[in-house]
Amino acid sequence: MSEAQVDYIVVGGGSAGCVMAARLSEDGRDNVLLLEAGGSDDHPYIQMPLGFLRAMTKPQFNWNYWTEPEPHLDGRRMPMPRGRVMGGSGSINGMFAMRGHPADYDQWAQMGARGWSYADCLPYFRKMEDSWRGESLYHGSGGPVRIRPIDSPHVLHEEMMATAANAGFATTDDLGGANPEGFARGEQSVDDQGRRVSAASAYIKPALGRQNLDVRQNAQVTRVVFEGKRAVGVEIHTPDGPQLVRARKEVVLSGGTYNSPHLLLLSGIGPAAQLKDHGITVVHDSAGVGRNLQEHPTASLEWLANKPVTFIRQLRWDRLAFNAVRWALTGTGTMASQLNSCNVVVKTASHLDRPDMQIMVNPIRFDAQTWFPLIKPEQDHVFWAGVVQLHPKSRGWVELKASNPLEEAAVTLNLMSEEADLEQMRRAIRTARKIYASEPFARLVGPERPPTAGAESDDELTALIRATCYTAQHPTSTCAMGMGERSVVDEECRVIGVEGLRVVDASVMPTVPGGNTNLPTIMVAEKAADAMRGKKLPADEIPAR
């Protein structure tokens, strides 16, 4: 077996791994190796903001994982898209820029994740951010991740914002600020040249010239190597056989919510009985590895439009071609922005302490296609709402299928296993219907479309949810901190029970934040990188809400 040695090894070039590699190498003292199992992110479908709809479907960019048959969703197997390129899922996602609610992070601290309250996390949200709003208590300026508003002229933003009051909800000019609830303009991680901002583009590409940073693509790690209880390196699968790379200081796993626990299990860290069943030597019996899996369940609702005002008009082949060329030359036009009319983050019941529902208000149908006059006709104009449950009670798990490290893990999301989640999703669907039936947006909206049309009773909605709900692609919490005896890592992301090993990615979050998870994942990595280097930004003084 060939062998090499560095100071730090970072496994996984996704949103967290790119941050870790960049920060650990920035002072030039330590040699850092970043290992990414996927390939390059240098493709127009990835760099073009509106191209994410195509990037998500391409096998060269997506691992195309699937769940096991879901026990509470009629036995369906559900797709779990994950990025197979530098930048990970942050290179194929919808670029939505959200943090969640401040109470989400306070809950982490209350659960036992010391030092992870909102006041502790906010300085790192600011550090990572280059906000169009400029520097303030809540936002940063000059950080690696450029954040801009979604300002396409074709998304009907004003009409939906004007609907809020008639539907019984407030508006806010900043979901990441003092009023983190209501109807708001969506924000996106897109730079001023109209290109996607991923952790790869924001952190790794500026660092590629460093002599102490080695970035390898198409390098799949098969296990962490231990000497006793200390992680001393990793084994990489290569066509010429396994290669051992040794770490003089630490190994950092940033494979994501599915792959980080899978790699721990393959390496002998996890529930002892499961490891023994697969003939894996137990390094440390850790009951929480792969447990506590959380995802945001999502329901789709669609309505016919009364007028031809949706974004489908822009998908006529000549308009699409023109705007693709315009984007390539100038970074402007419809291809340079996400499509979202309004980011709705609200409560479905008055007793709640924070929003439990997000609606992705989309001015286009779910199955939109390019059309050609006289050859392939324009589709009907349809409004599509993605209704997202922000704080599910159900918990899933990641387990070994086999001891073969090249075989993917067995994932069961276990969505809708809790009656409270079904009750909340029924409320959310009814709330979305109320919003779309309120003026002035109601003037644009026609009949609700199948399969949701006609589902009114609790039993009908429950059957609909089980048959059709999907995920928002925000998995977290399978190597969680702050879970007591089931904690996998401590508050500095060190794997409990061993030495020289950390997990830094969305899997360490005790609970899933109430919003899109890319920015929170980057924040976690920024904070963990400081902890590894003996640094800490002081907590903020947060005004009472």
C-alpha positions as CSV (number, residue, x, y, z in Angstrom):
1,M,0.0,0.0,0.0
2,S,1.4,3.4,-1.0
3,E,1.6,6.0,1.7
4,A,1.8,9.8,2.1
5,Q,1.7,12.2,5.0
6,V,0.2,15.7,5.7
7,D,-0.8,17.7,8.8
8,Y,-4.6,17.7,8.2
9,I,-6.8,15.6,6.0
10,V,-10.3,16.9,5.1
11,V,-12.6,14.2,3.7
12,G,-15.3,15.7,1.4
13,G,-15.1,18.8,-0.7
14,G,-18.7,19.9,0.0
15,S,-19.9,23.1,1.7
16,A,-18.2,22.3,5.0
17,G,-15.1,20.6,3.7
18,C,-14.2,23.5,1.4
19,V,-14.4,25.9,4.3
20,M,-12.3,23.7,6.5
21,A,-9.5,23.2,3.9
22,A,-9.4,26.8,3.1
23,R,-9.3,28.0,6.7
24,L,-6.8,25.4,8.0
25,S,-4.4,26.3,5.2
26,E,-4.7,30.1,5.2
27,D,-1.9,30.9,7.5
28,G,0.6,28.7,5.6
29,R,1.9,26.7,8.5
30,D,0.1,23.4,8.1
31,N,-0.1,21.1,5.1
32,V,-3.8,20.4,4.2
33,L,-5.1,17.7,1.9
34,L,-8.7,18.0,0.7
35,L,-10.2,14.8,-0.8
36,E,-13.3,14.9,-2.9
37,A,-14.9,11.8,-4.3
38,G,-16.6,13.7,-7.1
39,G,-15.2,15.7,-10.1
40,S,-15.0,19.3,-11.2
41,D,-17.7,21.9,-10.7
42,D,-16.6,23.7,-13.9
43,H,-19.7,23.3,-16.0
44,P,-22.3,25.9,-17.2
45,Y,-25.2,24.0,-15.6
46,I,-23.5,24.5,-12.2
47,Q,-22.2,28.0,-12.7
48,M,-25.4,29.4,-14.3
49,P,-28.0,30.0,-11.5
50,L,-31.0,28.8,-13.5
51,G,-29.0,25.8,-14.7
52,F,-29.3,24.1,-11.3
53,L,-32.6,22.5,-12.6
54,R,-30.5,20.6,-15.2
55,A,-27.4,20.0,-12.9
56,M,-29.6,18.3,-10.4
57,T,-30.6,15.6,-13.0
58,K,-27.2,14.8,-14.4
59,P,-25.5,11.7,-13.0
60,Q,-22.0,13.2,-13.4
61,F,-23.0,15.9,-10.8
62,N,-25.3,13.9,-8.5
63,W,-24.8,10.7,-6.5
64,N,-28.5,9.9,-7.0
65,Y,-28.9,8.2,-3.7
66,W,-32.3,6.7,-2.8
67,T,-33.8,5.8,0.5
68,E,-34.9,2.4,1.6
69,P,-38.7,1.8,1.3
70,E,-40.2,4.5,3.6
71,P,-42.4,2.7,6.2
72,H,-44.8,5.7,6.6
73,L,-45.0,6.8,3.0
74,D,-46.7,3.8,1.4
75,G,-43.3,2.0,1.1
76,R,-42.0,4.5,-1.5
77,R,-38.3,4.9,-2.1
78,M,-37.4,8.5,-2.2
79,P,-34.6,10.3,-4.1
80,M,-31.9,12.0,-2.1
81,P,-29.9,14.2,-4.5
82,R,-26.3,14.9,-3.3
83,G,-23.6,16.8,-5.2
84,R,-21.0,14.7,-6.9
85,V,-18.6,17.6,-7.6
86,M,-16.4,20.1,-5.8
87,G,-18.6,22.1,-3.6
88,G,-20.9,19.1,-3.0
89,S,-24.6,19.7,-2.8
90,G,-23.9,23.5,-2.6
91,S,-22.9,23.2,-6.3
92,I,-26.2,21.7,-7.5
93,N,-28.7,23.2,-5.0
94,G,-31.1,26.1,-5.6
95,M,-28.7,28.7,-4.0
96,F,-31.3,29.8,-1.5
97,A,-29.7,31.9,1.2
98,M,-31.3,31.4,4.6
99,R,-30.2,30.9,8.2
100,G,-33.3,29.7,10.0
101,H,-34.8,31.3,13.1
102,P,-32.6,32.5,16.0
103,A,-34.6,30.1,18.3
104,D,-33.2,27.2,16.3
105,Y,-29.7,27.8,17.5
106,D,-30.8,28.7,21.0
107,Q,-32.4,25.2,21.0
108,W,-29.1,23.7,20.1
109,A,-27.5,25.2,23.2
110,Q,-30.4,24.3,25.4
111,M,-30.0,20.7,24.3
112,G,-26.4,20.6,25.4
113,A,-24.4,22.0,22.5
114,R,-22.5,24.5,24.5
115,G,-21.4,27.6,22.6
116,W,-23.9,27.1,19.8
117,S,-26.6,29.6,20.7
118,Y,-27.7,32.2,18.2
119,A,-25.5,34.8,19.9
120,D,-22.5,32.4,19.4
121,C,-23.3,31.6,15.8
122,L,-24.2,35.1,14.5
123,P,-20.6,36.3,14.4
124,Y,-19.8,33.4,12.0
125,F,-22.8,34.1,9.8
126,R,-21.4,37.6,9.5
127,K,-17.8,36.4,8.9
128,M,-18.8,34.2,6.0
129,E,-21.1,36.8,4.3
130,D,-20.7,39.5,1.8
131,S,-24.3,40.8,2.0
132,W,-25.9,43.2,-0.5
133,R,-27.2,44.9,2.7
134,G,-23.8,45.9,3.9
135,E,-22.3,45.6,7.4
136,S,-24.7,45.6,10.4
137,L,-25.4,43.7,13.6
138,Y,-27.0,40.9,11.6
139,H,-25.0,40.9,8.3
140,G,-21.4,40.9,7.1
141,S,-19.6,42.7,4.3
142,G,-16.5,41.4,2.5
143,G,-16.8,37.7,3.5
144,P,-16.4,34.9,1.0
145,V,-20.1,34.2,0.3
146,R,-21.8,36.9,-1.8
147,I,-25.6,37.2,-1.0
148,R,-28.0,39.1,-3.3
149,P,-31.7,39.5,-3.6
150,I,-33.8,37.5,-6.1
151,D,-34.8,40.4,-8.3
152,S,-35.9,38.8,-11.6
153,P,-38.6,40.9,-13.3
154,H,-40.7,37.9,-14.0
155,V,-41.5,36.4,-10.6
156,L,-44.5,38.5,-9.4
157,H,-42.9,39.4,-6.1
158,E,-44.9,42.5,-5.5
159,E,-48.2,40.7,-6.0
160,M,-47.4,38.1,-3.4
161,M,-46.1,40.6,-0.9
162,A,-49.3,42.6,-1.2
163,T,-51.2,39.4,-0.4
164,A,-49.7,38.9,3.0
165,A,-51.9,41.2,5.0
166,N,-55.1,39.8,3.5
167,A,-54.0,36.3,4.3
168,G,-53.3,37.3,7.9
169,F,-49.5,37.5,7.9
170,A,-46.8,40.1,8.3
171,T,-44.1,41.0,5.8
172,T,-40.4,41.5,6.7
173,D,-37.6,43.1,4.8
174,D,-35.0,40.7,6.2
175,L,-35.6,37.1,7.4
176,G,-32.0,37.1,8.6
177,G,-32.4,40.2,10.7
178,A,-34.5,41.5,13.6
179,N,-37.8,40.2,12.1
180,P,-37.2,36.6,11.0
181,E,-40.8,35.8,10.1
182,G,-43.3,36.7,7.4
183,F,-43.4,37.2,3.7
184,A,-40.0,38.4,2.3
185,R,-38.0,38.7,-0.9
186,G,-35.9,35.6,-1.4
187,E,-32.1,35.9,-1.3
188,Q,-29.5,33.8,-3.1
189,S,-25.8,33.0,-3.1
190,V,-25.0,34.5,-6.5
191,D,-22.2,36.9,-7.3
192,D,-22.3,40.2,-9.1
193,Q,-21.3,38.5,-12.3
194,G,-24.4,36.3,-12.2
195,R,-22.5,33.1,-11.2
196,R,-23.3,30.6,-8.5
197,V,-21.4,31.1,-5.2
198,S,-20.6,27.7,-3.7
199,A,-18.1,26.9,-1.0
200,A,-15.9,25.7,-3.8
201,S,-15.9,29.0,-5.6
202,A,-15.9,31.1,-2.5
203,Y,-13.3,29.3,-0.4
204,I,-11.3,26.8,-2.5
205,K,-10.7,28.5,-5.8
206,P,-9.1,31.6,-4.2
207,A,-6.8,29.2,-2.2
208,L,-5.6,26.9,-5.0
209,G,-2.3,28.8,-5.3
210,R,-1.3,27.9,-1.8
211,Q,1.7,25.6,-1.6
212,N,0.4,24.0,1.6
213,L,-3.0,23.0,0.1
214,D,-3.5,19.9,-2.0
215,V,-6.9,19.4,-3.5
216,R,-7.7,16.0,-5.1
217,Q,-10.8,15.1,-7.0
218,N,-12.2,11.7,-7.7
219,A,-10.6,10.4,-4.5
220,Q,-13.0,8.2,-2.5
221,V,-12.1,7.5,1.1
222,T,-13.0,4.1,2.2
223,R,-12.1,4.2,5.9
224,V,-10.4,6.1,8.7
225,V,-7.2,4.4,9.9
226,F,-6.7,4.1,13.6
227,E,-3.7,3.2,15.8
228,G,-5.5,2.3,19.1
229,K,-8.0,5.0,19.7
230,R,-6.2,7.6,17.6
231,A,-7.1,8.4,14.0
232,V,-3.8,8.5,12.1
233,G,-5.0,8.8,8.5
234,V,-7.4,7.6,5.8
235,E,-7.5,4.9,3.1
236,I,-8.3,6.0,-0.4
237,H,-9.7,3.7,-3.1
238,T,-7.6,3.9,-6.3
239,P,-7.5,1.8,-9.5
240,D,-4.1,0.6,-8.4
241,G,-5.3,-0.5,-5.0
242,P,-5.7,1.3,-1.6
243,Q,-3.6,4.3,-0.7
244,L,-2.9,5.3,2.8
245,V,-2.5,9.0,3.7
246,R,-1.4,9.7,7.2
247,A,-2.4,12.8,9.2
248,R,0.2,14.2,11.6
249,K,-2.5,16.2,13.4
250,E,-6.1,15.5,12.6
251,V,-8.6,13.9,10.2
252,V,-11.8,15.9,9.5
253,L,-14.8,14.2,8.0
254,S,-17.0,16.5,6.0
255,G,-18.8,14.0,3.8
256,G,-22.3,15.2,4.7
257,T,-25.2,13.8,6.6
258,Y,-25.2,10.5,4.8
259,N,-21.6,9.8,4.1
260,S,-19.9,11.0,7.4
261,P,-21.8,8.5,9.6
262,H,-21.3,5.8,6.9
263,L,-17.6,6.4,7.0
264,L,-17.6,6.3,10.8
265,L,-19.4,3.0,10.7
266,L,-17.0,1.5,8.2
267,S,-14.1,2.6,10.4
268,G,-15.4,1.0,13.6
269,I,-17.2,3.9,15.3
270,G,-21.0,3.3,15.8
271,P,-23.4,1.0,17.5
272,A,-21.3,-2.0,18.4
273,A,-24.0,-4.6,17.5
274,Q,-24.4,-3.2,14.0
275,L,-20.6,-3.2,13.5
276,K,-20.2,-6.7,14.7
277,D,-23.0,-7.9,12.4
278,H,-20.9,-6.7,9.5
279,G,-17.7,-8.1,10.7
280,I,-16.2,-4.7,11.5
281,T,-13.9,-4.3,14.5
282,V,-15.3,-1.9,17.1
283,V,-13.0,1.0,17.8
284,H,-15.6,2.9,19.8
285,D,-19.2,1.9,20.6
286,S,-21.2,5.1,19.8
287,A,-24.9,4.6,19.8
288,G,-25.7,7.9,18.1
289,V,-23.8,7.4,14.8
290,G,-26.3,7.4,12.0
291,R,-29.3,8.1,14.2
292,N,-31.4,11.3,14.7
293,L,-31.6,11.8,10.9
294,Q,-33.8,14.8,10.1
295,E,-35.2,16.2,6.8
296,H,-37.7,18.8,5.8
297,P,-40.8,17.1,4.3
298,T,-42.3,19.0,1.4
299,A,-45.7,19.0,-0.3
300,S,-46.4,20.4,-3.8
301,L,-49.5,22.3,-4.6
302,E,-50.2,23.7,-8.1
303,W,-52.9,26.0,-9.4
304,L,-53.7,26.9,-13.0
305,A,-53.0,30.5,-13.8
306,N,-55.9,32.8,-15.0
307,K,-53.5,34.7,-17.2
308,P,-50.3,33.7,-19.1
309,V,-48.1,35.5,-16.6
310,T,-45.8,32.7,-15.3
311,F,-42.2,32.1,-16.2
312,I,-43.1,29.6,-18.8
313,R,-43.2,32.4,-21.3
314,Q,-39.4,32.7,-20.9
315,L,-38.9,29.1,-21.8
316,R,-39.6,29.5,-25.4
317,W,-36.5,28.1,-27.1
318,D,-35.4,31.4,-28.7
319,R,-35.8,33.4,-25.5
320,L,-34.0,30.7,-23.6
321,A,-31.1,30.6,-26.1
322,F,-30.8,34.4,-26.1
323,N,-30.7,34.6,-22.3
324,A,-28.1,31.7,-22.1
325,V,-25.9,33.7,-24.5
326,R,-26.6,36.9,-22.6
327,W,-25.6,35.2,-19.3
328,A,-22.4,33.8,-20.8
329,L,-21.4,37.2,-22.1
330,T,-22.6,39.6,-19.4
331,G,-23.7,37.6,-16.4
332,T,-27.2,39.1,-16.6
333,G,-30.7,38.2,-17.6
334,T,-33.1,35.5,-16.5
335,M,-30.4,32.9,-16.3
336,A,-28.5,34.8,-13.7
337,S,-31.1,34.4,-10.9
338,Q,-33.1,31.9,-9.0
339,L,-36.9,31.9,-9.6
340,N,-38.9,32.7,-6.5
341,S,-41.7,35.1,-6.1
342,C,-41.6,35.3,-2.3
343,N,-40.0,33.4,0.6
344,V,-42.9,32.8,3.0
345,V,-41.8,31.8,6.5
346,V,-44.8,31.7,8.9
347,K,-46.6,29.9,11.7
348,T,-49.6,27.7,11.0
349,A,-50.9,28.0,14.5
350,S,-50.9,30.9,17.0
351,H,-49.4,29.0,19.9
352,L,-46.1,28.3,18.2
353,D,-42.9,30.2,19.2
354,R,-41.4,30.3,15.7
355,P,-42.4,29.6,12.1
356,D,-43.1,26.0,11.3
357,M,-43.8,26.4,7.6
358,Q,-41.9,27.8,4.6
359,I,-43.5,28.2,1.2
360,M,-41.3,28.4,-1.9
361,V,-43.6,30.5,-4.0
362,N,-42.6,29.6,-7.6
363,P,-44.0,31.4,-10.6
364,I,-43.6,28.3,-12.8
365,R,-44.9,24.7,-12.9
366,F,-43.0,21.8,-11.4
367,D,-42.6,20.1,-14.8
368,A,-41.8,23.1,-16.9
369,Q,-40.1,22.4,-20.3
370,T,-38.7,24.3,-23.2
371,W,-41.3,24.9,-25.9
372,F,-41.1,25.5,-29.7
373,P,-43.9,27.4,-31.5
374,L,-45.7,25.2,-34.0
375,I,-43.6,22.1,-32.9
376,K,-43.9,21.7,-29.2
377,P,-46.6,23.9,-27.8
378,E,-46.4,26.1,-24.7
379,Q,-47.6,24.3,-21.5
380,D,-50.4,25.6,-19.5
381,H,-49.4,28.4,-17.1
382,V,-49.3,27.0,-13.6
383,F,-48.3,28.4,-10.1
384,W,-46.3,25.9,-8.0
385,A,-45.9,26.1,-4.2
386,G,-43.4,24.0,-2.3
387,V,-44.8,23.7,1.2
388,V,-41.9,22.9,3.6
389,Q,-42.3,21.6,7.2
390,L,-39.5,23.3,9.1
391,H,-39.4,21.4,12.4
392,P,-40.4,17.7,11.9
393,K,-40.6,15.4,14.9
394,S,-39.9,12.2,13.0
395,R,-36.3,10.8,13.1
396,G,-34.6,8.5,10.6
397,W,-31.4,6.6,10.4
398,V,-28.3,5.7,8.4
399,E,-27.1,2.1,8.6
400,L,-24.6,-0.2,6.9
401,K,-25.8,-2.3,4.0
402,A,-22.5,-4.1,3.8
403,S,-18.9,-3.9,5.0
404,N,-18.0,-3.1,1.4
405,P,-17.0,0.6,1.5
406,L,-18.0,1.2,-2.1
407,E,-21.6,0.2,-1.5
408,E,-23.7,3.2,-0.3
409,A,-25.4,3.3,3.1
410,A,-29.0,2.2,3.8
411,V,-30.9,5.4,4.6
412,T,-34.4,5.5,6.1
413,L,-35.8,9.1,6.5
414,N,-38.8,7.7,8.4
415,L,-40.8,10.8,7.4
416,M,-44.3,11.1,8.8
417,S,-43.7,8.5,11.5
418,E,-45.0,11.0,14.1
419,E,-48.7,12.0,14.1
420,A,-47.7,15.5,15.0
421,D,-45.9,15.8,11.6
422,L,-49.0,14.7,9.7
423,E,-51.1,17.2,11.7
424,Q,-48.7,20.0,11.0
425,M,-48.5,19.2,7.3
426,R,-52.3,19.2,7.0
427,R,-52.3,22.7,8.6
428,A,-49.5,23.8,6.2
429,I,-51.4,22.7,3.1
430,R,-54.5,24.5,4.3
431,T,-52.5,27.6,5.1
432,A,-51.0,27.6,1.6
433,R,-54.4,27.4,0.1
434,K,-55.6,30.3,2.2
435,I,-52.7,32.4,1.0
436,Y,-53.2,31.6,-2.7
437,A,-56.9,32.4,-2.3
438,S,-56.2,35.9,-0.9
439,E,-56.2,39.1,-2.9
440,P,-54.5,40.3,-4.9
441,F,-52.7,37.1,-5.9
442,A,-56.0,35.3,-6.1
443,R,-56.8,37.3,-9.2
444,L,-54.1,35.4,-11.0
445,V,-54.9,32.0,-9.6
446,G,-57.4,29.5,-11.1
447,P,-58.4,26.0,-10.0
448,E,-56.1,23.8,-7.9
449,R,-54.6,20.9,-10.0
450,P,-54.5,17.2,-9.3
451,P,-53.3,15.3,-7.3
452,T,-54.0,17.7,-4.4
453,A,-57.3,19.1,-5.8
454,G,-60.2,17.7,-3.9
455,A,-58.3,16.5,-0.9
456,E,-60.0,18.3,2.0
457,S,-60.7,16.1,5.0
458,D,-58.0,15.0,7.4
459,D,-58.1,11.5,6.0
460,E,-57.8,12.7,2.4
461,L,-54.9,15.0,3.2
462,T,-53.1,12.3,5.2
463,A,-53.4,9.9,2.3
464,L,-52.2,12.6,-0.1
465,I,-49.2,13.4,2.1
466,R,-48.1,9.8,2.4
467,A,-48.5,9.3,-1.4
468,T,-46.8,12.4,-2.7
469,C,-44.6,14.3,-0.2
470,Y,-40.9,14.5,-0.9
471,T,-37.9,16.2,0.7
472,A,-36.4,19.7,0.6
473,Q,-32.9,18.1,0.4
474,H,-31.8,19.4,3.8
475,P,-30.7,16.3,5.7
476,T,-28.9,16.9,9.1
477,S,-28.1,15.5,12.5
478,T,-26.7,11.9,12.0
479,C,-23.5,12.7,14.0
480,A,-25.1,15.2,16.3
481,M,-23.6,17.1,19.2
482,G,-25.7,18.0,22.3
483,M,-27.6,14.7,22.4
484,G,-26.4,13.5,25.8
485,E,-25.4,9.8,25.7
486,R,-26.1,9.8,22.0
487,S,-23.8,12.7,21.2
488,V,-21.4,11.7,18.5
489,V,-19.2,14.8,18.7
490,D,-18.5,17.4,21.3
491,E,-19.0,21.2,21.0
492,E,-15.8,21.5,19.0
493,C,-16.9,18.7,16.6
494,R,-14.4,16.2,18.0
495,V,-15.6,12.6,17.8
496,I,-16.2,11.4,21.3
497,G,-14.3,8.3,22.4
498,V,-11.4,8.7,20.0
499,E,-8.6,11.2,19.3
500,G,-7.5,13.1,16.2
501,L,-10.9,12.9,14.5
502,R,-13.6,15.5,13.9
503,V,-16.8,15.6,12.0
504,V,-17.7,19.0,10.5
505,D,-20.8,19.3,8.3
506,A,-24.6,19.3,8.7
507,S,-24.5,16.0,10.4
508,V,-23.4,17.6,13.7
509,M,-26.4,19.8,14.0
510,P,-28.6,18.7,16.9
511,T,-31.7,19.7,15.0
512,V,-32.4,20.8,11.4
513,P,-32.6,24.6,11.2
514,G,-35.9,26.1,10.0
515,G,-34.8,27.0,6.5
516,N,-32.4,26.0,3.8
517,T,-29.3,24.5,5.3
518,N,-26.3,25.5,3.0
519,L,-25.5,28.8,4.9
520,P,-25.8,27.1,8.3
521,T,-23.5,24.4,7.2
522,I,-20.9,26.9,6.1
523,M,-21.3,28.7,9.4
524,V,-20.7,25.4,11.3
525,A,-17.5,24.9,9.4
526,E,-16.3,28.5,10.0
527,K,-16.9,28.1,13.7
528,A,-15.3,24.6,13.8
529,A,-12.2,25.8,11.9
530,D,-11.7,28.6,14.5
531,A,-12.0,26.0,17.3
532,M,-9.3,23.9,15.7
533,R,-7.0,26.8,15.5
534,G,-7.7,28.0,19.1
535,K,-9.7,31.0,18.0
536,K,-13.1,32.2,18.9
537,L,-15.2,35.2,17.9
538,P,-16.9,36.7,20.9
539,A,-20.7,36.1,21.2
540,D,-23.0,39.0,20.1
541,E,-25.3,41.1,22.3
542,I,-28.6,40.4,20.6
543,P,-31.4,42.9,21.2
544,A,-34.5,41.4,22.7
545,R,-37.2,40.6,20.2
